[in-house]
Amino acid sequence: MSEPIPLAIGDIVELRKAHPCGGRVWRVLRVGLDVGAECLTCQRYVLVPRRRFERGIKRFIERGLTPVDGGER
């Protein structure tokens, strides 16, 4: 099993396969076991299992918020 790709809210990614509307560019809006993403062509929101979403990433267009490590005090 490979290490998960670090995804953050606000990341804009290009996926390998096109959405039925023809768009390939998505904005990540939710990160967890599932990834919630919005198609930037038609504004459709989808919820996809994280592994499946990570396998479909072709490249990062823009990085969003960096995850905050709450371990330091």
LUMTOR-933708 format. One record per atom (N, C-alpha, C, O): residue number from 1; residue in one letter; chain; x, y, z. Coordinates in pm, whole numbers, plus 50000, padded with zeros to 5 digits. Each point is the difference from the previous one (the first is absolute). Last residue first. Layout:
REM residues N
<seq: NUM; type: a; mol: A; x: X; y: Y; z: Z>
...
//
This chain:
REM residues 73
<seq: 73; type: r; mol: A; x: 50268; y: 52259; z: 52114>
<seq: 73; type: r; mol: A; x: 49937; y: 50091; z: 50096>
<seq: 73; type: r; mol: A; x: 50106; y: 50077; z: 50072>
<seq: 73; type: r; mol: A; x: 49968; y: 50083; z: 50086>
<seq: 72; type: e; mol: A; x: 49920; y: 49551; z: 49457>
<seq: 72; type: e; mol: A; x: 50092; y: 50087; z: 50073>
<seq: 72; type: e; mol: A; x: 49923; y: 50093; z: 50093>
<seq: 72; type: e; mol: A; x: 49896; y: 50054; z: 49963>
<seq: 71; type: g; mol: A; x: 49887; y: 49627; z: 49734>
<seq: 71; type: g; mol: A; x: 50077; y: 49931; z: 50101>
<seq: 71; type: g; mol: A; x: 50090; y: 50090; z: 50085>
<seq: 71; type: g; mol: A; x: 50037; y: 49962; z: 50111>
<seq: 70; type: g; mol: A; x: 49647; y: 50101; z: 49486>
<seq: 70; type: g; mol: A; x: 49957; y: 50045; z: 50133>
<seq: 70; type: g; mol: A; x: 50081; y: 49939; z: 50114>
<seq: 70; type: g; mol: A; x: 49961; y: 50014; z: 50116>
<seq: 69; type: d; mol: A; x: 50094; y: 50120; z: 49340>
<seq: 69; type: d; mol: A; x: 50037; y: 49895; z: 50094>
<seq: 69; type: d; mol: A; x: 49966; y: 50050; z: 50140>
<seq: 69; type: d; mol: A; x: 50061; y: 50096; z: 50048>
<seq: 68; type: v; mol: A; x: 49729; y: 50033; z: 49448>
<seq: 68; type: v; mol: A; x: 50056; y: 50051; z: 50125>
<seq: 68; type: v; mol: A; x: 50028; y: 49882; z: 50092>
<seq: 68; type: v; mol: A; x: 49912; y: 49917; z: 50024>
<seq: 67; type: p; mol: A; x: 50064; y: 50131; z: 49409>
<seq: 67; type: p; mol: A; x: 49943; y: 49940; z: 50122>
<seq: 67; type: p; mol: A; x: 50072; y: 50052; z: 50124>
<seq: 67; type: p; mol: A; x: 50122; y: 50014; z: 50000>
<seq: 66; type: t; mol: A; x: 49836; y: 50290; z: 49561>
<seq: 66; type: t; mol: A; x: 50085; y: 49893; z: 50049>
<seq: 66; type: t; mol: A; x: 49937; y: 49943; z: 50127>
<seq: 66; type: t; mol: A; x: 49947; y: 50075; z: 50081>
<seq: 65; type: l; mol: A; x: 49790; y: 50156; z: 49492>
<seq: 65; type: l; mol: A; x: 50046; y: 50019; z: 50136>
<seq: 65; type: l; mol: A; x: 50089; y: 49884; z: 50043>
<seq: 65; type: l; mol: A; x: 49972; y: 49885; z: 49967>
<seq: 64; type: g; mol: A; x: 49999; y: 50117; z: 49526>
<seq: 64; type: g; mol: A; x: 49913; y: 50075; z: 50090>
<seq: 64; type: g; mol: A; x: 50064; y: 50021; z: 50135>
<seq: 64; type: g; mol: A; x: 50121; y: 50018; z: 50011>
<seq: 63; type: r; mol: A; x: 50080; y: 49914; z: 49460>
<seq: 63; type: r; mol: A; x: 49989; y: 49940; z: 50133>
<seq: 63; type: r; mol: A; x: 49918; y: 50091; z: 50089>
<seq: 63; type: r; mol: A; x: 50013; y: 50123; z: 49994>
<seq: 62; type: e; mol: A; x: 49992; y: 49786; z: 49449>
<seq: 62; type: e; mol: A; x: 50020; y: 50098; z: 50107>
<seq: 62; type: e; mol: A; x: 49982; y: 49929; z: 50133>
<seq: 62; type: e; mol: A; x: 49911; y: 49917; z: 50016>
<seq: 61; type: i; mol: A; x: 50115; y: 49830; z: 49591>
<seq: 61; type: i; mol: A; x: 50006; y: 50130; z: 49933>
<seq: 61; type: i; mol: A; x: 50030; y: 50108; z: 50103>
<seq: 61; type: i; mol: A; x: 50079; y: 50091; z: 49975>
<seq: 60; type: f; mol: A; x: 50028; y: 49358; z: 49997>
<seq: 60; type: f; mol: A; x: 49947; y: 50108; z: 50083>
<seq: 60; type: f; mol: A; x: 50017; y: 50130; z: 49924>
<seq: 60; type: f; mol: A; x: 50110; y: 50032; z: 49955>
<seq: 59; type: r; mol: A; x: 49832; y: 49463; z: 49812>
<seq: 59; type: r; mol: A; x: 50093; y: 50101; z: 50053>
<seq: 59; type: r; mol: A; x: 49925; y: 50099; z: 50089>
<seq: 59; type: r; mol: A; x: 49878; y: 50013; z: 49991>
<seq: 58; type: k; mol: A; x: 49940; y: 49558; z: 49871>
<seq: 58; type: k; mol: A; x: 50105; y: 50013; z: 49899>
<seq: 58; type: k; mol: A; x: 50105; y: 50100; z: 50048>
<seq: 58; type: k; mol: A; x: 50120; y: 49973; z: 49993>
<seq: 57; type: i; mol: A; x: 49496; y: 49695; z: 50267>
<seq: 57; type: i; mol: A; x: 50067; y: 50130; z: 49990>
<seq: 57; type: i; mol: A; x: 50111; y: 49995; z: 49896>
<seq: 57; type: i; mol: A; x: 50087; y: 49912; z: 50004>
<seq: 56; type: g; mol: A; x: 49623; y: 49713; z: 50150>
<seq: 56; type: g; mol: A; x: 49961; y: 50075; z: 49881>
<seq: 56; type: g; mol: A; x: 50072; y: 50132; z: 49981>
<seq: 56; type: g; mol: A; x: 49984; y: 50063; z: 49895>
<seq: 55; type: r; mol: A; x: 50070; y: 49641; z: 50487>
<seq: 55; type: r; mol: A; x: 50048; y: 49929; z: 49880>
<seq: 55; type: r; mol: A; x: 49970; y: 50077; z: 49873>
<seq: 55; type: r; mol: A; x: 50070; y: 49985; z: 49899>
<seq: 54; type: e; mol: A; x: 49765; y: 50178; z: 50516>
<seq: 54; type: e; mol: A; x: 50146; y: 50015; z: 49992>
<seq: 54; type: e; mol: A; x: 50056; y: 49932; z: 49875>
<seq: 54; type: e; mol: A; x: 50091; y: 50053; z: 49936>
<seq: 53; type: f; mol: A; x: 49447; y: 49896; z: 50162>
<seq: 53; type: f; mol: A; x: 50029; y: 50137; z: 49960>
<seq: 53; type: f; mol: A; x: 50150; y: 50019; z: 49981>
<seq: 53; type: f; mol: A; x: 50043; y: 50060; z: 49901>
<seq: 52; type: r; mol: A; x: 49808; y: 49528; z: 50271>
<seq: 52; type: r; mol: A; x: 49960; y: 50014; z: 49859>
<seq: 52; type: r; mol: A; x: 50034; y: 50139; z: 49947>
<seq: 52; type: r; mol: A; x: 50046; y: 50015; z: 49887>
<seq: 51; type: r; mol: A; x: 50025; y: 49900; z: 50572>
<seq: 51; type: r; mol: A; x: 50092; y: 49922; z: 49917>
<seq: 51; type: r; mol: A; x: 49971; y: 50015; z: 49851>
<seq: 51; type: r; mol: A; x: 50091; y: 50016; z: 49919>
<seq: 50; type: r; mol: A; x: 49610; y: 50188; z: 50400>
<seq: 50; type: r; mol: A; x: 50130; y: 50066; z: 49989>
<seq: 50; type: r; mol: A; x: 50097; y: 49925; z: 49909>
<seq: 50; type: r; mol: A; x: 50066; y: 50062; z: 49916>
<seq: 49; type: p; mol: A; x: 49397; y: 49924; z: 50014>
<seq: 49; type: p; mol: A; x: 50096; y: 49941; z: 50093>
<seq: 49; type: p; mol: A; x: 50141; y: 50053; z: 49973>
<seq: 49; type: p; mol: A; x: 50041; y: 50015; z: 49885>
<seq: 48; type: v; mol: A; x: 49552; y: 50300; z: 49990>
<seq: 48; type: v; mol: A; x: 50070; y: 49885; z: 49944>
<seq: 48; type: v; mol: A; x: 50090; y: 49940; z: 50107>
<seq: 48; type: v; mol: A; x: 50061; y: 50074; z: 50077>
<seq: 47; type: l; mol: A; x: 49520; y: 50307; z: 49804>
<seq: 47; type: l; mol: A; x: 50069; y: 49941; z: 50113>
<seq: 47; type: l; mol: A; x: 50057; y: 49867; z: 49951>
<seq: 47; type: l; mol: A; x: 49926; y: 49911; z: 49960>
<seq: 46; type: v; mol: A; x: 49904; y: 50583; z: 49787>
<seq: 46; type: v; mol: A; x: 49999; y: 49854; z: 50011>
<seq: 46; type: v; mol: A; x: 50079; y: 49959; z: 50124>
<seq: 46; type: v; mol: A; x: 50090; y: 50071; z: 50044>
<seq: 45; type: y; mol: A; x: 49658; y: 50383; z: 49681>
<seq: 45; type: y; mol: A; x: 50074; y: 49952; z: 50116>
<seq: 45; type: y; mol: A; x: 49988; y: 49848; z: 50006>
<seq: 45; type: y; mol: A; x: 49890; y: 49946; z: 49989>
<seq: 44; type: r; mol: A; x: 50077; y: 50457; z: 49597>
<seq: 44; type: r; mol: A; x: 49941; y: 49880; z: 50063>
<seq: 44; type: r; mol: A; x: 50090; y: 49957; z: 50116>
<seq: 44; type: r; mol: A; x: 50122; y: 50003; z: 49987>
<seq: 43; type: q; mol: A; x: 49938; y: 50372; z: 49680>
<seq: 43; type: q; mol: A; x: 49973; y: 50024; z: 50143>
<seq: 43; type: q; mol: A; x: 49928; y: 49884; z: 50068>
<seq: 43; type: q; mol: A; x: 49937; y: 50019; z: 50104>
<seq: 42; type: c; mol: A; x: 50261; y: 50037; z: 49430>
<seq: 42; type: c; mol: A; x: 49853; y: 50001; z: 50016>
<seq: 42; type: c; mol: A; x: 49955; y: 50022; z: 50145>
<seq: 42; type: c; mol: A; x: 49880; y: 50003; z: 50026>
<seq: 41; type: t; mol: A; x: 50591; y: 50027; z: 49845>
<seq: 41; type: t; mol: A; x: 49932; y: 50028; z: 49874>
<seq: 41; type: t; mol: A; x: 49850; y: 50015; z: 50021>
<seq: 41; type: t; mol: A; x: 49940; y: 50096; z: 49952>
<seq: 40; type: l; mol: A; x: 50379; y: 49781; z: 50391>
<seq: 40; type: l; mol: A; x: 50006; y: 50144; z: 49973>
<seq: 40; type: l; mol: A; x: 49937; y: 50036; z: 49866>
<seq: 40; type: l; mol: A; x: 49992; y: 50118; z: 49966>
<seq: 39; type: c; mol: A; x: 49908; y: 49484; z: 50413>
<seq: 39; type: c; mol: A; x: 50046; y: 50016; z: 49862>
<seq: 39; type: c; mol: A; x: 49999; y: 50150; z: 49969>
<seq: 39; type: c; mol: A; x: 49899; y: 50066; z: 50022>
<seq: 38; type: e; mol: A; x: 50158; y: 49718; z: 50474>
<seq: 38; type: e; mol: A; x: 49909; y: 50074; z: 49913>
<seq: 38; type: e; mol: A; x: 50063; y: 50014; z: 49863>
<seq: 38; type: e; mol: A; x: 50114; y: 50045; z: 49988>
<seq: 37; type: a; mol: A; x: 49929; y: 49596; z: 50470>
<seq: 37; type: a; mol: A; x: 50061; y: 50089; z: 49902>
<seq: 37; type: a; mol: A; x: 49893; y: 50062; z: 49913>
<seq: 37; type: a; mol: A; x: 49894; y: 49943; z: 49977>
<seq: 36; type: g; mol: A; x: 50237; y: 49729; z: 50492>
<seq: 36; type: g; mol: A; x: 49893; y: 50077; z: 49937>
<seq: 36; type: g; mol: A; x: 50064; y: 50100; z: 49906>
<seq: 36; type: g; mol: A; x: 50087; y: 50077; z: 50041>
<seq: 35; type: v; mol: A; x: 50073; y: 49431; z: 50180>
<seq: 35; type: v; mol: A; x: 50040; y: 50134; z: 49956>
<seq: 35; type: v; mol: A; x: 49879; y: 50064; z: 49933>
<seq: 35; type: v; mol: A; x: 49942; y: 49942; z: 49909>
<seq: 34; type: d; mol: A; x: 50140; y: 49651; z: 50493>
<seq: 34; type: d; mol: A; x: 49943; y: 50038; z: 49871>
<seq: 34; type: d; mol: A; x: 50050; y: 50140; z: 49967>
<seq: 34; type: d; mol: A; x: 50031; y: 50078; z: 50090>
<seq: 33; type: l; mol: A; x: 50125; y: 49758; z: 50292>
<seq: 33; type: l; mol: A; x: 50000; y: 49872; z: 49930>
<seq: 33; type: l; mol: A; x: 49938; y: 50017; z: 49862>
<seq: 33; type: l; mol: A; x: 50032; y: 49926; z: 49907>
<seq: 32; type: g; mol: A; x: 50108; y: 50519; z: 50220>
<seq: 32; type: g; mol: A; x: 49984; y: 49900; z: 50103>
<seq: 32; type: g; mol: A; x: 50015; y: 49865; z: 49934>
<seq: 32; type: g; mol: A; x: 50081; y: 49984; z: 49909>
<seq: 31; type: v; mol: A; x: 49834; y: 50573; z: 49954>
<seq: 31; type: v; mol: A; x: 50104; y: 49897; z: 50002>
<seq: 31; type: v; mol: A; x: 49978; y: 49910; z: 50120>
<seq: 31; type: v; mol: A; x: 49980; y: 50048; z: 50112>
<seq: 30; type: r; mol: A; x: 49772; y: 50363; z: 49546>
<seq: 30; type: r; mol: A; x: 49991; y: 49916; z: 50120>
<seq: 30; type: r; mol: A; x: 50105; y: 49891; z: 49989>
<seq: 30; type: r; mol: A; x: 50018; y: 49940; z: 49894>
<seq: 29; type: l; mol: A; x: 49945; y: 50388; z: 49767>
<seq: 29; type: l; mol: A; x: 49924; y: 50072; z: 50103>
<seq: 29; type: l; mol: A; x: 49990; y: 49923; z: 50131>
<seq: 29; type: l; mol: A; x: 49968; y: 50058; z: 50103>
<seq: 28; type: v; mol: A; x: 50326; y: 49997; z: 49392>
<seq: 28; type: v; mol: A; x: 49975; y: 49913; z: 50116>
<seq: 28; type: v; mol: A; x: 49934; y: 50084; z: 50109>
<seq: 28; type: v; mol: A; x: 50051; y: 50104; z: 50041>
<seq: 27; type: r; mol: A; x: 49942; y: 49958; z: 49407>
<seq: 27; type: r; mol: A; x: 50043; y: 50064; z: 50125>
<seq: 27; type: r; mol: A; x: 49960; y: 49908; z: 50115>
<seq: 27; type: r; mol: A; x: 49884; y: 49958; z: 50009>
<seq: 26; type: w; mol: A; x: 50221; y: 49950; z: 49427>
<seq: 26; type: w; mol: A; x: 49915; y: 49990; z: 50119>
<seq: 26; type: w; mol: A; x: 50063; y: 50075; z: 50117>
<seq: 26; type: w; mol: A; x: 50122; y: 50009; z: 50011>
<seq: 25; type: v; mol: A; x: 49895; y: 49879; z: 49407>
<seq: 25; type: v; mol: A; x: 50058; y: 50077; z: 50111>
<seq: 25; type: v; mol: A; x: 49899; y: 50006; z: 50115>
<seq: 25; type: v; mol: A; x: 49884; y: 50036; z: 49981>
<seq: 24; type: r; mol: A; x: 50041; y: 49773; z: 49576>
<seq: 24; type: r; mol: A; x: 50100; y: 49916; z: 50067>
<seq: 24; type: r; mol: A; x: 50056; y: 50067; z: 50126>
<seq: 24; type: r; mol: A; x: 50075; y: 49938; z: 50074>
<seq: 23; type: g; mol: A; x: 49451; y: 50077; z: 49563>
<seq: 23; type: g; mol: A; x: 50100; y: 50063; z: 50087>
<seq: 23; type: g; mol: A; x: 50094; y: 49899; z: 50064>
<seq: 23; type: g; mol: A; x: 49960; y: 49888; z: 50032>
<seq: 22; type: g; mol: A; x: 49646; y: 50023; z: 49683>
<seq: 22; type: g; mol: A; x: 50122; y: 50027; z: 49925>
<seq: 22; type: g; mol: A; x: 50110; y: 50061; z: 50085>
<seq: 22; type: g; mol: A; x: 50114; y: 50011; z: 49954>
<seq: 21; type: c; mol: A; x: 49437; y: 49809; z: 50168>
<seq: 21; type: c; mol: A; x: 49987; y: 50134; z: 49942>
<seq: 21; type: c; mol: A; x: 50122; y: 50037; z: 49917>
<seq: 21; type: c; mol: A; x: 49998; y: 50100; z: 49928>
<seq: 20; type: p; mol: A; x: 49987; y: 49484; z: 50319>
<seq: 20; type: p; mol: A; x: 49908; y: 49999; z: 49886>
<seq: 20; type: p; mol: A; x: 49979; y: 50138; z: 49934>
<seq: 20; type: p; mol: A; x: 49967; y: 50007; z: 49882>
<seq: 19; type: h; mol: A; x: 50497; y: 49916; z: 50356>
<seq: 19; type: h; mol: A; x: 49865; y: 49994; z: 50053>
<seq: 19; type: h; mol: A; x: 49905; y: 49997; z: 49878>
<seq: 19; type: h; mol: A; x: 50040; y: 50047; z: 49893>
<seq: 18; type: a; mol: A; x: 50472; y: 49778; z: 50051>
<seq: 18; type: a; mol: A; x: 49912; y: 50116; z: 49999>
<seq: 18; type: a; mol: A; x: 49865; y: 49967; z: 50064>
<seq: 18; type: a; mol: A; x: 49952; y: 49887; z: 49993>
<seq: 17; type: k; mol: A; x: 50549; y: 49895; z: 50120>
<seq: 17; type: k; mol: A; x: 49877; y: 49979; z: 49922>
<seq: 17; type: k; mol: A; x: 49911; y: 50123; z: 50012>
<seq: 17; type: k; mol: A; x: 49991; y: 50063; z: 50105>
<seq: 16; type: r; mol: A; x: 50426; y: 49956; z: 50116>
<seq: 16; type: r; mol: A; x: 50030; y: 49930; z: 49874>
<seq: 16; type: r; mol: A; x: 49877; y: 49984; z: 49912>
<seq: 16; type: r; mol: A; x: 50008; y: 50020; z: 49879>
<seq: 15; type: l; mol: A; x: 50042; y: 50399; z: 50471>
<seq: 15; type: l; mol: A; x: 49984; y: 49855; z: 50004>
<seq: 15; type: l; mol: A; x: 50024; y: 49940; z: 49862>
<seq: 15; type: l; mol: A; x: 49988; y: 50068; z: 49898>
<seq: 14; type: e; mol: A; x: 50169; y: 50394; z: 50394>
<seq: 14; type: e; mol: A; x: 49955; y: 49952; z: 49870>
<seq: 14; type: e; mol: A; x: 49994; y: 49849; z: 50009>
<seq: 14; type: e; mol: A; x: 50097; y: 49936; z: 50040>
<seq: 13; type: v; mol: A; x: 49859; y: 50456; z: 50371>
<seq: 13; type: v; mol: A; x: 50070; y: 49890; z: 49934>
<seq: 13; type: v; mol: A; x: 49941; y: 49972; z: 49863>
<seq: 13; type: v; mol: A; x: 49882; y: 50027; z: 49974>
<seq: 12; type: i; mol: A; x: 50153; y: 50331; z: 50482>
<seq: 12; type: i; mol: A; x: 49938; y: 49989; z: 49869>
<seq: 12; type: i; mol: A; x: 50083; y: 49899; z: 49923>
<seq: 12; type: i; mol: A; x: 50120; y: 50017; z: 49981>
<seq: 11; type: d; mol: A; x: 49789; y: 50109; z: 50575>
<seq: 11; type: d; mol: A; x: 50086; y: 49951; z: 49891>
<seq: 11; type: d; mol: A; x: 49920; y: 49998; z: 49870>
<seq: 11; type: d; mol: A; x: 49882; y: 49964; z: 50000>
<seq: 10; type: g; mol: A; x: 49925; y: 50142; z: 50432>
<seq: 10; type: g; mol: A; x: 50039; y: 50109; z: 49912>
<seq: 10; type: g; mol: A; x: 50094; y: 49958; z: 49889>
<seq: 10; type: g; mol: A; x: 50025; y: 50079; z: 49908>
<seq: 9; type: i; mol: A; x: 49967; y: 49644; z: 50538>
<seq: 9; type: i; mol: A; x: 49884; y: 50075; z: 49953>
<seq: 9; type: i; mol: A; x: 50050; y: 50118; z: 49916>
<seq: 9; type: i; mol: A; x: 50090; y: 50074; z: 50042>
<seq: 8; type: a; mol: A; x: 50226; y: 49503; z: 49976>
<seq: 8; type: a; mol: A; x: 49953; y: 50105; z: 50091>
<seq: 8; type: a; mol: A; x: 49879; y: 50068; z: 49937>
<seq: 8; type: a; mol: A; x: 49983; y: 50001; z: 49879>
<seq: 7; type: l; mol: A; x: 50364; y: 49518; z: 50094>
<seq: 7; type: l; mol: A; x: 49899; y: 50087; z: 49941>
<seq: 7; type: l; mol: A; x: 49957; y: 50103; z: 50103>
<seq: 7; type: l; mol: A; x: 49998; y: 49971; z: 50120>
<seq: 6; type: p; mol: A; x: 50419; y: 49651; z: 49792>
<seq: 6; type: p; mol: A; x: 49949; y: 50105; z: 50090>
<seq: 6; type: p; mol: A; x: 49907; y: 50095; z: 49924>
<seq: 6; type: p; mol: A; x: 50044; y: 50081; z: 49919>
<seq: 5; type: i; mol: A; x: 50023; y: 49387; z: 49981>
<seq: 5; type: i; mol: A; x: 50046; y: 50129; z: 49951>
<seq: 5; type: i; mol: A; x: 49946; y: 50108; z: 50094>
<seq: 5; type: i; mol: A; x: 49882; y: 49997; z: 50035>
<seq: 4; type: p; mol: A; x: 50211; y: 49489; z: 50134>
<seq: 4; type: p; mol: A; x: 49903; y: 50090; z: 49939>
<seq: 4; type: p; mol: A; x: 50063; y: 50132; z: 49955>
<seq: 4; type: p; mol: A; x: 50094; y: 50050; z: 50063>
<seq: 3; type: e; mol: A; x: 50173; y: 49474; z: 49946>
<seq: 3; type: e; mol: A; x: 49968; y: 50110; z: 50092>
<seq: 3; type: e; mol: A; x: 49901; y: 50095; z: 49932>
<seq: 3; type: e; mol: A; x: 50016; y: 50029; z: 49881>
<seq: 2; type: s; mol: A; x: 49996; y: 49444; z: 49980>
<seq: 2; type: s; mol: A; x: 50082; y: 50121; z: 49992>
<seq: 2; type: s; mol: A; x: 49950; y: 50106; z: 50097>
<seq: 2; type: s; mol: A; x: 49887; y: 49995; z: 50050>
<seq: 1; type: m; mol: A; x: 50104; y: 49444; z: 49950>
<seq: 1; type: m; mol: A; x: 49915; y: 50117; z: 50000>
<seq: 1; type: m; mol: A; x: 50089; y: 50124; z: 50000>
<seq: 1; type: m; mol: A; x: 50093; y: 50010; z: 50080>
//
